[in-house]
Amino acid sequence: MPRISRSATPKTIRPSGLKGKSDEPNDKQQTTKPPIKRHRASRRPSPDTIEEIFRRFHALEPEPKGELEHVNAYTLLVAVVLSAQATDAGVNKATRALFKLADTPEKMLALGEETLRQYIQTIGLYRTKAKNVMALSERLVREFQSQVPADRDVLETLPGVGRKTANVVMNMAFGQPTMAVDTHVFRVSHRIGLSKGKNPLAVEADLLRCIPDAYSMHAHHWLILHGRYLCKARKPECWRCSISELCSFPDKSEPPHGHRA
């Protein structure tokens, strides 16, 4: 096996308005149903309030970026497949060396499944994910001239690719205003009152209906980052939230003892 380089690479920069510490793993595959918290329901905000919520998100971070490191559409696809039930930081740590050797489907197939497993063994479910990466790479070579198809329905037929993964690729690689619903987006959408959907597909439909077109391209990134660093599952930091007075979540948290505004 080739020795894995530990050379430093540029770190992903968190958006300035959303700094903080994440409290849970992110970006589960669409096949994993996000947990539904049993709390009092938030009121649905008015269209003007929704517009203001996303205006503030935009003011804080005009060009939000996903935190998975990649160099092209193929490595983005692989990174998102690997990110199911794992943190972006954990995936990035494994893929930095991997993508230096295998940044195309052909190179991944040449690397082989056994070697791939050794590169990603720190990621949960790495054996199954390695099989899926090899299988999707083989299909891309055989059926799509080694290119990632810019079609969500086709993407969802690839091994290991669900709707959430397909939406991320369509948005980040092909500039489509899709709405990828992970656990963060699911939670934040319910707390803000943007959706009362019982599953990710229902939440996705609600968000596509209510979010203004001007903000739809980056909407899911803003919601992910808001949930990861502020509107956390166990301890939301409502006292430092830029949309607190616009949010109807009834169980807002108080600032910690000794906190200064």
N, C-alpha and C positions, 0 to 999 in steps of 0.2 A: 504493500500500500504506500502511495506517496505520502511524504511527511506534510502534515497540515500546517500551513504558515500561520503564525500568530501576529503577523505584522499589523500595525495600526492602520485603521481606515477612518475616514471622516465620520464623526458621530452624527446621527440623526438629531436635528435640532427641534425641540418641542416648540410649538407656537408660543409666542411671548405672552399672550393673554391667558394661556391655559396651563401655566406651569404648576407642577404639583407632583405628587407621588401617586401612581396608579395602585389600586387596591385589589386587582383581580386579573386573571388571565383574560385575553380578549379574542375576538374574532373566531367564534366557533362555527363549524360547518353548518349549513342550513338544515342538515339532518338532525342536529342536536337542538331540541326545543328549549328556548331560554326559560328560566324559571319565572313564574308569575308571582310577584309579591302580593300578599293580601293586605292591602291598605285602602283607605278611603280614596275614592276616585277624584281625580282632578277635573275641573271644569274645562270644557273645550274653549280655547281662546278665540276671540273675534279675528277676522281676517286682518284688521289693522294691527292687532297685537302680534299676530304671527309675523307680519311684515317687519315690525319693530324688533322682534326677537332675532330674526336673521340679519337685520341691518346691524344690530350690535355684534353678532358673531362675526360679520364681515368686517366691521370696524376694528375688532380685536386681531383678526387674522385674515386679511384679504385673499390670500392664496394658500389655504391649508393643504398639507401634503400627507399622504399616508406614511406610516412609519416603517413599513417593510422595505428593506433595501433591495434594489433590483437594477438591472442595466438595460433590459428590453422587455417586450411583451411576454416572451417565454419565461424569463426568470421571475417576472411578476407573477405569472400563473403558478409556477412551481412554489414560490414563496407563500402565496395565499393558500395553496393546498396544504403546505406544511404547517400553516399557522392555526389549523383547527385545534382547539383545546391547548393552545400554547401562547406564550407571549411573543409580541413582535421582537422584543430584545433577544429572547432565546432563539428565535428563528434566524435573526440577523447574525448572531454569533456563529451559528452553524453554516450559514450559506455564504459568508464572506469568502472563505477558502474554496468552498464548492463551486461557486460561480466563476472563480478565476480559471477553473479547469473545464467547467461544463456550463456554457451559457447558450447552447443551442440543443435541440433535440438529438441531433446526431452525436454530439459530444457526450451527452448524458448516456445514450445507449452504449457508446464506446467505453465509458467509465464502468458500466455494469452495476447491477443491483447490489451485489455484495459490498463493493467499494462505496456506493452511495449510502448504504446503511451505516457504514463506519463514520461518514461525515455528519450524518444527522441523528446519531444515536442518543444525543442529549435531548432530543425533542420527543414528546409523548407520542405513542402509537407509531414509532418510526418505522417499524417493519411493514405495517400496512401502507403507510405513506410512501415508502420506497417502492413498493409494488405498483402503487397508483402512478407515481411519477414516471416509472419506466413504461407502464402501459400507455399513458397519455402521450409520452414522447414517441413511442412506436406508432401510434395513430396519427400524430401530427406529421411524421415523416411519410407514412404510407398514403394518407388521404388528403393532406393539406399542404403538400410541398414544404413541409417543415415550418409553416407559418401558423401563428395562433389565429383562428378564425374570428372575425369581428361580428359574430352572431351569437347572441345569448343562448338561443335554443340549441345551437350546435355545441357551444361550450358545455352546456349541461349534460351532454351525452358523453363527455370525456370522463375517464375513471377518476374518482375523487373530487369531481367538480359538481357542487350544488348551486343553487340559485344565488346564494350570497357571494360565493367565489366568482361566479360568472358576472354578477353585477359589479364587483370590484374591478375586474379586468376590463369590462366594457367602459367603466367610468375612467379609470386611470390610464389605460393603454389606448383607448379609442375615443375618449372625450365625449362619452354619452352621459346624459343626466340621469343615470340609474340610481336606485336607492338600495344600497346594501344594508340589510338589517342584521346586525349582530346583537349580542347581549346588551351592549351599551346603548345602541340606537333603540332597541326594544324598551329598555328601562326609561331612558330619557323621554322618549315619545309619550309614554304613559304618564310620567310625572308632570310634564309640561301641559299635557292634555291634547297633544296632537293626534293621538290615536287611543282607542280602547280595544284594538284588535287582540284576539286571543292567540294569534300565531304570527310568525314573521311575515308571511305573505299578506295577511290582512293589514298589518302595520305598514308594509311597503305601499299597499294600495292607498291607504289613508294619507301617507306622507306625499305621495305623488299628486294627490288631489288638492292638498291644502297648502303646500309650500309654493310661494311665488316663483314663477319661471326664472326671474332674475337671480335667484339663489339656488336653484335646483342642482346646478353642476357640482357645487361644493357642499351641499346640505348634509350628506351623510358623513363627510369628514368632520364637519363642525359638531354634529351630534355625537360622533364617536369620541372626539377629543374632550368634549364637555363631560361626557359620562366617565371617561377614563381618569380625568384629572380633577374634576369638580363635583359632578353629580354622581358620586360613587354609590355603589350598591349598599354598603353597610353604614357609611358615615358621610352623607352628602355635605359638602362645605358651603351651605346656603349663604352664610354670612359674607362670603367673598365672591358671590355669583353676580355676574353683570346683568342677569335677567331676573333676579330674585323677585322684584315687585311685579313682574309680568307673569310669573309662574304661579299657578293656582294649587300646586302641590300642598296639601294641608299639613303635612308632617315635617315642615322645615326645621332644620337643626339650628341650635343656638351656637354662638361662637364659644370656643373653649375658654375656661376660666383664665383670666389674665390677658386675654386677647385684646389688642388695641386696634381700633378701626383705622 
